[in-house]
């Protein structure tokens, strides 16, 4: 049995199906722990090395660089507070920061520090670490006025989310920051998020979008790939890049996510995210395989933060999401950082063949 490749429900024979977990909830989707186990893997929550008294730590990106496993993530120092007009801000005007550290084990970060130590008024969000052809470590992240005191600004360039990049030095500081002139990143009022830089054939490339798939390479014409097949799973819901392509033999593995509003029988509507995957051919020209079911689905059975007004009345919730911004494969094992419900984060491990076995040819 130990040599079997586990499928979604660990089917040993077509007539014998054993579910991977026994505690299926009566409402909603299983927790991140159960969903991970259901794929033949394990999720470990990160509990050590997080910023002191932080309210939430999420949007993690893990990467392997020069023999070390590094992680960057978004840390929220304070909760949201609501005014009587229901407009909300980060408490004490302290927007989110990007932190970076090294994984000592799947539950422990060592040497954590702010990637940008200088005080700021914008919200720093969604870091993604990447390595350029010269083997330098870089980070991209999003700047926005979300839930900050600048949210009322009329400056469209500031108000819209924009992608910023920089080089991480040997002290863990982000240097030479700039906004790449790609897509609508330098256009007033044009939001830009969920970019994924990666290196292929000694060239730095950018996975720019999912619908359609667009790959940008400096000095070359954009590659635009038909991805309408993904709508079999996502429908017409907004769809985004999650992780940069990972090279596996003669294919590239890519994870992506989508979001939509849902309502369970005993809850109000909430925003839920789904995560799935597809593969591209070795030349990055077409989708070769895709999953026809989610890898993970946001669950209300995980910790879900409730937002309240100044007198404690229940207003809304954080979205239900299980999202990765980074992953790598080592010795046949997929190592993926997951942020859960914009509240906590951890490391998911499973044999990469467990993911690939769920793929269907396109």
C-alpha positions as CSV (number, residue, x, y, z in Angstrom):
1,X,0.0,0.0,0.0
2,X,2.8,2.4,0.8
3,X,3.9,2.5,-2.9
4,X,0.5,3.5,-4.2
5,X,-0.1,6.9,-5.8
6,X,-3.0,8.3,-3.9
7,X,-5.8,9.9,-5.9
8,X,-8.4,12.3,-4.6
9,X,-10.2,9.5,-2.6
10,X,-7.3,7.1,-2.5
11,X,-8.9,4.6,-4.9
12,X,-7.1,1.2,-4.4
13,X,-9.6,-0.6,-6.7
14,X,-12.5,0.6,-8.7
15,X,-14.9,-1.2,-6.3
16,X,-13.1,-0.2,-3.1
17,X,-13.0,3.5,-2.1
18,X,-11.7,4.7,1.2
19,X,-12.0,8.4,2.1
20,X,-8.9,10.0,3.5
21,X,-10.7,11.7,6.4
22,X,-13.6,10.7,8.6
23,X,-14.6,13.9,10.2
24,X,-16.5,15.4,7.2
25,X,-18.3,18.6,8.4
26,X,-22.1,18.8,8.1
27,X,-21.8,22.3,6.6
28,X,-19.3,23.8,4.3
29,X,-16.1,22.3,2.9
30,X,-13.5,20.4,4.9
31,X,-10.7,22.2,6.7
32,X,-7.3,22.8,5.0
33,X,-6.0,19.9,7.1
34,X,-8.6,17.5,5.8
35,X,-8.3,18.7,2.2
36,X,-4.5,18.3,2.3
37,X,-4.8,14.8,3.8
38,X,-7.4,14.0,1.1
39,X,-4.8,14.6,-1.6
40,X,-2.3,12.3,0.2
41,X,-0.4,15.2,1.8
42,X,-0.1,17.1,5.0
43,X,-0.6,20.8,6.0
44,X,1.4,22.2,8.9
45,X,0.5,25.5,10.4
46,X,3.4,28.0,10.9
47,X,3.3,29.0,14.6
48,X,6.8,30.1,15.4
49,X,8.8,33.1,14.2
50,X,5.8,35.3,13.3
51,X,5.7,39.1,14.1
52,X,4.9,39.8,17.7
53,X,1.2,40.4,18.4
54,X,0.4,40.5,14.7
55,X,-3.3,40.1,13.9
56,X,-2.9,38.0,10.8
57,X,-0.2,36.4,8.7
58,X,-1.1,35.2,5.2
59,X,-0.3,35.3,1.4
60,X,3.0,33.3,1.9
61,X,5.5,32.6,-0.9
62,X,8.1,29.9,-0.3
63,X,11.1,29.4,-2.6
64,X,14.4,27.4,-2.6
65,X,17.5,29.5,-3.1
66,X,21.1,28.6,-2.6
67,X,20.1,25.6,-0.5
68,X,17.8,27.5,1.9
69,X,14.0,27.5,2.0
70,X,12.9,31.1,2.3
71,X,9.5,32.5,2.8
72,X,7.9,35.9,2.3
73,X,4.4,36.8,3.6
74,X,2.0,39.6,4.3
75,X,1.6,40.5,7.9
76,X,-1.4,42.5,9.3
77,X,-0.4,44.2,12.5
78,X,-3.8,45.5,13.5
79,X,-7.5,44.4,12.7
80,X,-9.9,46.5,10.7
81,X,-12.1,49.1,12.3
82,X,-15.3,50.4,10.9
83,X,-16.7,53.9,11.0
84,X,-20.5,54.5,11.3
85,X,-20.6,54.9,7.5
86,X,-19.2,51.4,7.3
87,X,-16.0,52.5,5.7
88,X,-13.1,50.5,7.3
89,X,-9.4,51.1,7.9
90,X,-6.5,49.3,9.5
91,X,-6.5,50.2,13.2
92,X,-4.0,52.9,14.3
93,X,-3.4,53.5,10.6
94,X,-0.9,50.6,10.4
95,X,-1.3,48.9,7.0
96,X,0.1,45.5,6.1
97,X,3.8,44.8,5.7
98,X,5.9,42.3,3.8
99,X,8.1,40.0,6.0
100,X,10.8,37.5,5.0
101,X,12.5,34.7,6.8
102,X,14.0,31.3,6.5
103,X,12.1,28.0,7.2
104,X,13.8,26.0,10.0
105,X,11.0,23.5,9.8
106,X,7.5,23.5,8.4
107,X,6.1,25.2,11.5
108,X,9.0,27.5,12.3
109,X,10.5,30.6,10.7
110,X,13.9,31.9,11.8
111,X,15.5,35.4,11.3
112,X,12.1,37.1,10.4
113,X,12.3,40.7,9.4
114,X,10.4,43.3,7.4
115,X,11.4,43.3,3.8
116,X,11.0,47.1,3.8
117,X,11.8,48.6,7.2
118,X,10.9,52.2,6.3
119,X,7.5,53.4,7.6
120,X,4.9,53.7,4.9
121,X,1.3,54.7,4.3
122,X,0.3,52.3,1.5
123,X,-0.7,48.7,2.0
124,X,2.0,46.2,1.0
125,X,0.4,42.9,-0.2
126,X,0.9,39.6,-1.9
127,X,4.7,39.0,-2.1
128,X,6.1,36.6,-4.6
129,X,9.8,35.6,-4.5
130,X,11.6,34.8,-7.7
131,X,15.1,34.1,-9.0
132,X,16.5,35.8,-12.1
133,X,18.9,34.3,-14.6
134,X,21.9,35.6,-12.6
135,X,20.6,33.7,-9.5
136,X,19.7,36.9,-7.7
137,X,16.8,36.7,-5.3
138,X,14.0,39.2,-6.0
139,X,10.6,40.0,-4.7
140,X,7.5,41.4,-6.3
141,X,4.6,42.8,-4.2
142,X,1.5,44.9,-4.6
143,X,1.1,48.4,-3.3
144,X,-2.4,49.8,-2.8
145,X,-4.4,52.2,-0.7
146,X,-6.7,49.4,0.4
147,X,-8.1,50.1,3.9
148,X,-5.6,52.9,4.5
149,X,-6.1,56.6,5.1
150,X,-5.0,57.2,1.6
151,X,-8.1,55.3,0.3
152,X,-9.8,58.6,-0.4
153,X,-7.1,60.0,-2.6
154,X,-8.0,61.1,-6.1
155,X,-4.6,60.1,-7.5
156,X,-5.5,57.1,-9.7
157,X,-1.9,55.9,-9.8
158,X,-1.8,55.5,-6.1
159,X,-5.4,54.3,-5.7
160,X,-5.1,51.4,-8.0
161,X,-3.1,48.3,-7.0
162,X,0.3,48.3,-8.7
163,X,3.2,45.7,-8.8
164,X,6.5,46.8,-7.4
165,X,9.7,44.7,-7.6
166,X,13.2,44.9,-6.1
167,X,16.4,42.8,-5.3
168,X,16.8,41.3,-1.8
169,X,20.3,41.8,-0.5
170,X,22.2,39.5,1.9
171,X,20.6,41.3,4.9
172,X,17.1,40.6,3.8
173,X,16.4,44.1,2.7
174,X,14.6,45.0,-0.6
175,X,16.8,47.3,-2.7
176,X,16.4,49.1,-6.0
177,X,12.6,49.1,-5.9
178,X,10.8,50.1,-9.0
179,X,7.4,49.7,-10.8
180,X,8.0,47.7,-14.0
181,X,6.5,49.3,-17.1
182,X,4.5,46.2,-18.1
183,X,0.8,45.9,-18.9
184,X,-1.1,48.7,-17.3
185,X,1.3,49.1,-14.4
186,X,2.2,52.7,-15.3
187,X,-1.3,53.7,-16.3
188,X,-3.5,55.8,-14.0
189,X,-6.5,53.8,-12.8
190,X,-5.4,50.4,-14.2
191,X,-5.2,47.8,-11.5
192,X,-2.3,45.2,-11.7
193,X,-2.0,42.2,-9.4
194,X,-1.1,38.5,-9.5
195,X,1.9,38.7,-11.7
196,X,4.3,35.7,-11.6
197,X,8.0,36.2,-12.7
198,X,10.0,33.1,-13.5
199,X,13.2,32.1,-15.3
200,X,13.1,29.7,-18.3
201,X,16.0,29.0,-20.7
202,X,18.1,31.7,-18.9
203,X,15.4,34.3,-19.7
204,X,13.3,36.2,-17.2
205,X,9.6,35.8,-18.1
206,X,6.3,37.0,-16.6
207,X,3.2,35.0,-16.4
208,X,0.9,38.0,-16.7
209,X,-2.6,36.6,-16.8
210,X,-4.7,33.5,-16.8
211,X,-7.7,34.3,-19.0
212,X,-6.2,34.3,-21.5
213,X,-2.8,33.0,-20.5
214,X,-0.3,35.7,-21.4
215,X,3.5,35.3,-21.0
216,X,5.7,38.3,-21.4
217,X,9.5,38.2,-22.2
218,X,11.5,41.4,-22.5
219,X,12.3,42.3,-26.1
220,X,9.9,39.6,-27.5
221,X,6.3,39.4,-28.6
222,X,3.8,38.4,-25.9
223,X,2.8,34.7,-26.0
224,X,-1.0,34.5,-25.7
225,X,-2.4,31.0,-25.0
226,X,-6.0,30.0,-25.2
227,X,-7.3,29.0,-21.8
228,X,-11.0,28.7,-22.3
229,X,-10.8,25.0,-21.3
230,X,-10.3,26.2,-17.7
231,X,-13.9,27.6,-17.7
232,X,-15.1,24.0,-17.4
233,X,-14.1,24.5,-13.7
234,X,-14.2,28.2,-13.1
235,X,-17.2,29.2,-15.2
236,X,-17.0,32.9,-16.0
237,X,-15.8,33.9,-12.5
238,X,-12.7,36.1,-12.2
239,X,-9.6,33.9,-12.6
240,X,-6.0,34.8,-11.6
241,X,-2.4,33.4,-11.4
242,X,-1.4,31.8,-8.1
243,X,2.1,30.5,-8.7
244,X,4.8,30.8,-11.3
245,X,5.3,27.8,-13.6
246,X,7.4,25.0,-12.2
247,X,9.4,22.9,-14.7
248,X,8.6,19.2,-14.5
249,X,10.4,17.1,-17.2
250,X,8.8,18.2,-20.5
251,X,5.9,20.3,-18.9
252,X,5.4,23.3,-16.7
253,X,3.0,23.0,-13.7
254,X,0.9,26.1,-12.9
255,X,-1.5,26.8,-10.1
256,X,-4.3,29.3,-10.5
257,X,-7.4,30.5,-8.5
258,X,-10.8,32.0,-9.0
259,X,-13.4,33.6,-6.7
260,X,-17.1,34.0,-6.4
261,X,-19.8,34.6,-3.9
262,X,-21.5,31.6,-2.1
263,X,-24.0,31.1,0.6
264,X,-24.3,28.2,2.9
265,X,-27.7,27.4,4.4
266,X,-27.0,28.9,7.9
267,X,-24.6,31.7,6.9
268,X,-24.7,35.0,5.0
269,X,-23.1,35.2,1.5
270,X,-19.3,35.3,1.6
271,X,-16.4,35.4,-0.9
272,X,-14.9,32.0,-1.6
273,X,-11.8,31.1,-3.6
274,X,-11.0,27.9,-5.4
275,X,-7.5,26.7,-6.4
276,X,-6.6,24.3,-9.2
277,X,-3.8,23.5,-11.7
278,X,-2.9,23.0,-15.3
279,X,0.3,22.2,-17.3
280,X,1.9,23.9,-20.3
281,X,4.1,22.2,-22.9
282,X,7.9,22.6,-22.6
283,X,7.8,25.5,-25.1
284,X,5.1,27.4,-23.2
285,X,2.7,27.4,-26.2
286,X,-0.4,25.5,-25.1
287,X,-2.2,23.8,-22.2
288,X,-1.5,20.1,-22.2
289,X,-3.4,19.0,-19.1
290,X,-5.7,20.4,-16.4
291,X,-7.5,19.4,-13.2
292,X,-11.2,19.3,-13.5
293,X,-11.8,19.8,-9.8
294,X,-10.2,22.1,-7.3
295,X,-7.1,21.2,-5.4
296,X,-8.3,23.3,-2.4
297,X,-11.5,25.3,-1.7
298,X,-11.8,28.0,0.9
299,X,-13.5,26.6,4.0
300,X,-15.5,28.2,6.8
301,X,-14.4,25.3,9.0
302,X,-11.0,26.9,9.2
303,X,-10.5,30.0,11.4
304,X,-12.6,32.8,9.7
305,X,-12.1,36.4,10.9
306,X,-15.3,38.3,11.6
307,X,-15.4,42.1,11.1
308,X,-17.4,44.1,13.6
309,X,-18.3,47.8,14.0
310,X,-17.3,50.0,16.9
311,X,-19.9,48.4,19.2
312,X,-19.1,44.8,18.3
313,X,-21.9,44.2,15.8
314,X,-21.2,41.5,13.2
315,X,-20.6,43.2,9.9
316,X,-18.8,40.7,7.5
317,X,-16.1,38.1,7.2
318,X,-12.7,37.7,5.6
319,X,-12.9,35.6,2.4
320,X,-12.7,31.9,2.6
321,X,-9.5,31.0,0.7
322,X,-6.6,28.5,0.7
323,X,-4.1,30.2,-1.6
324,X,-0.4,29.6,-2.5
325,X,1.9,32.3,-3.9
326,X,4.9,30.1,-4.1
327,X,5.9,26.4,-4.4
328,X,8.7,24.2,-5.6
329,X,9.4,20.5,-6.1
330,X,12.2,18.7,-4.3
331,X,12.9,15.0,-4.5
332,X,9.5,14.3,-6.1
333,X,7.7,16.2,-3.4
334,X,5.6,19.4,-3.9
335,X,6.3,21.9,-1.2
336,X,3.7,24.7,-1.2
337,X,3.1,27.6,1.1
338,X,-0.6,28.2,1.8
339,X,-2.4,31.2,3.2
340,X,-5.8,30.3,4.8
341,X,-8.7,32.7,5.0
342,X,-6.4,35.8,5.0
343,X,-5.6,34.9,8.6
344,X,-3.0,32.1,9.0
345,X,-0.5,30.2,6.9
346,X,1.5,27.0,6.7
347,X,3.3,24.5,4.5
348,X,1.6,21.8,2.4
349,X,3.6,18.8,1.3
350,X,2.5,15.9,-1.0
351,X,4.2,13.8,-3.7
352,X,3.9,15.8,-6.9
353,X,2.5,12.7,-8.6
354,X,-0.6,13.0,-6.5
355,X,-1.3,16.3,-8.2
356,X,-0.3,15.1,-11.6
357,X,-2.5,11.9,-11.3
358,X,-5.6,14.2,-11.0
359,X,-4.8,15.9,-14.4
360,X,-6.8,15.2,-17.6
361,X,-5.4,15.7,-21.1
362,X,-6.7,18.8,-22.9
